[in-house]
């Protein structure tokens, strides 16, 4: 017989799913590293989304690539700008089109702060390689959830995921499009689940 989930469990899963990109993204190795007990999440109605943290992100070639040319597998400044832009716009869109939560640009009462740090990215094909892949690649991440006003850490999650579930040609447009939809699903899921939890 299963126990009824606690309020924290429902809320914690919301952020966990936000970081793991939703129903269609196959997620594994997902860990709740820290969670602060006895937090009343019903006091929160707004989300402050910190820019995507790429400070220590590593590009890891897939295991089937031998003698990988490091120049083809590095994260360039242009790549970083594209990732941060896609993340910021898509997550905000997903949050604001699903549920009751609003995205704000500064800390205020009733605001949760969410920061996602990408630990590693594994594209399934190098730039310029003429091939078709199942999804664009995989990534590992760490997500921090804090009270936006005082910076108190409320939850910390880690995991890995596949980006995309359909076959696609290895083109810049397809990669950005897949990541954008991926990030939009993060926003949709966190907003829907937080809204449902507040109604309990």
N, C-alpha and C positions, 0 to 999 in steps of 0.2 A: 504494500500500500504506500503510495507516494505522499509525501508531506506537501501541503500548500506552500508555494514559494513565498518567502518573506518579501517585504517591500524592497529591501536592499537587493535581493536577488533579481527582482524584476527590473529595477533601475540599473543595476550593474550589467545585466544582460543587454540593456539598451545600448550602453556605450560599447560593450564588447562587440555587439553586432554592427554598430556604427563603424568600428575599426576593422570589421571583417567583411564589410561591403554587401551584406544582405543575402537573400535566399539563393540567388543564382551563382554566387561566388563560393567555390569550394574552399573551406577554411580548415586548417589543421593546426595542431600544436598551439592551441589557444589557451592562455594561462592568465588567471587573475593573480597578479603579483602582490597587490595590496588593495585593501578596501577598509575604509574607516567605518567602524560600527556605529549604529544608532544615529544615522544622519537622516534628518527630515527633508527629503527631496521635494516635498510638496511646496516648499517655500520658493522654489525656483521656477521661473517662467521664461527666462531669456538665456541665450547662448552666445558666448563670445568665442569665436573661432580664431585661434592663434595661427599665423601663417605656417604652412607646412615646413617642418624642421628637416632640412637636408644636410645639416652640418657635418655629419659623420656617415652619410649614406655611401655604401660600397656597391659597385656594379660587379656582379658575379656571373661569369659566363655559364651557360647550362652545362651539365656534366658530359654531354655528347660532343662538346667542342674541344678539340685537342690543339695544343700550342696556340692558344688564343692571343691575337694581336691586342696588346693593352690599349692601343689608340682607338680601336673599334669598340671597346667595352668601357670607356671612361664616361663619367657624367660631366658633360660640358656645361659651361655657364648658360648656354642657350637651352639645354635640357632642363636645368634647374629652374630657369625663368618660366618655361612652359609648364612644368609640373606644378609650381606654386600658383600660377595663374589659373590653371585648370582646376586645381583643388579649391582655391578660394571661391571662384564663381560657382562651381558645381555643388559643393557642399552647402553653400548658402541657398542656392536654388532648391535643393532637395529638402532642406529644413523648412523653408518658407512655403512650399507647396504641400506639405504634409503635416498634419497636427496643429497644435496651438502655440508652439514655441516660435519665438522671433529671434533673429540674429541681430546683435547690437555691436557697435564699434568701440565701446568703452565699458569698463566695469561699472556696474550699478547694482543697487539692491536686487536680490532675486536672480542673480546671473551666475551661471556655471561657465567656467572656462575650459575649453577642450583643445589640447595640443596633441597632434600626431607627429611622431618622429619616424621617418623611414630608415630602417637599419640597413636593409639591402634590397637591391633590385636585380632580378635575373631575367633579362629579355630572352625570348626564345630564338631570336635571330639577331645578328649584328646589323648595324646601320648599312643600308645599301645592298644587303643580301637578298637575292631574288628567290623567295620561298613563300610557302603558306604554312601557318602554324595554328594550332588549337589554342586560342587565346593569345594575348600579347606577351605574357610572361608571368612571373610570380614576384611577390614582395614579402618582406618581413617588417614588422612595425612595432611601435610601442605607443600607447595612448595614455595621456595624463588627463585626469579630470580634477579640477580644482574649484574652490569657491573663488570667483573672480575678484571679489573685493579684498580678501585677506591672503589669497594665494594658498590656502590650506589644501593639501592633497587629500582628495576624497577617494580616488580609485586609480589604479595603475594596471594596465592590461598589455599583454604581448601576444603576438601570433604571427602566422604566415597565411598567405592566401594566393590563389590564382586570379589573374586579371583577365576576365573574358572567358566565355565558354563556347564560342563558335569559331569555326575556321575563318581565317582572314589572311589576305596578302600582307606581307611585311612592308608597309608603306608608312611614312610619317603621319599621314592623315588618319589611317586606321588605328595607329597606336594612340594618338591623342584622343580620338573619338572614343575608343574603348576605355581609356583612363577617365575621361570626363564622365561617361555614364557610370563607371565604377564609383567615382567620388560622389556623384549625385545620389546614388543608392545609399551611400553612407549617411548623407543628410536626411533622406526620406526615412530610413530606419530609425535613426536616433529620435527624430521628432515624433514619429508614430508611437514608438514604445514609451517614450517619456509622457506623452499625452495620455496614453492608456493607463500608465501607472498612477498618474495624478488623479485619475477618475476612481481609483480603488477606494 
